[in-house]
């Protein structure tokens, strides 16, 4: 497997980057259809990248199912599918570079120890703020311990993210996250491997990605990824477009607690792809109410300016409409 080279014409490149930790659901369909439509409207090249580094949560068969469901929706791509785990050396090389720069270090502290040292938890997050006081007195200059997790030294100050949809956002990563994990520790069921924040930066850069379209739950990740890029001396920054999530009626992101919203479940029950696409078109401000449309019709009518800046709520009426056969 080889990196996708930047072409001489400087054609923009985006990526569809599903993770095979679970089957695609309706929220994924909205984001991937919007990403695909933007790419085809603006002449971007599309890379399909399967992000399979969350090893313990990878489910057998989901990778092939994901590719099949994207095709079912009418989504196509120009390169791939590329499987993230099949090309590990660029991630190792990046870690060696960060170590030489003296901005990463191994840490075996437990969550309890970190919570005890942190002045305040991060509100509403599963993450614990990692304070600078917990850094080791000496930072190694070699990446040689994969039994530990490794953290990036986060400098104080704000990080500014310019987003094509969400606007300008400012994050103080040192205050709300602190030193974050860029390499996960080796365990009995998983090798040491790059964390999401490192892997996505390395792969976006080597595959020439210039356009990142994803859910706005990853807006704060953009700030972290900018810090990783700086640490690796990557000067090219992708253009970000973060879209509001599809939420359940309780205002939380889609999950099992909201029932079965998997695309393969709808398909197995006889729902046509055009009905899913029509619901997504309604969510994107293209239709006053859901109606069956094709992927080509979605592409022709999609307009990012019509999309609401508020989260989409999956209602019982939407689920009822999807289940109809006429």
Secondary structure, 3 states (H helix, E strand, C coil): CCCCCCCCCCCCEEEECCCCCCCCEHHHHHHHHHHHHHHHHHCCEEEEEECCCCHHHCCCCHHHHHHHHHHHCCCCCCEEEEEHHHCCHHHHHHHHHHHHCCCEEEECCCHHHHHHHCCCCCCCCCCCCECHHHCCCCCCCCCCCCCCEEEECCCCCCEEEEECCCEEEEECHHHHCECCEEEECCECCECCEECHHHHHHHHHHHCCCCEEEEEHHHHHHHHHHHHHHHHCCCCCCCEEEEECCEECCCCCECCHHHCCCEHHHHHHCCCCHHHHHHHHHHHCCCCCCCCCCCHHHHHHHCCHHHCCCCCEECCHHHHHHHHCCC
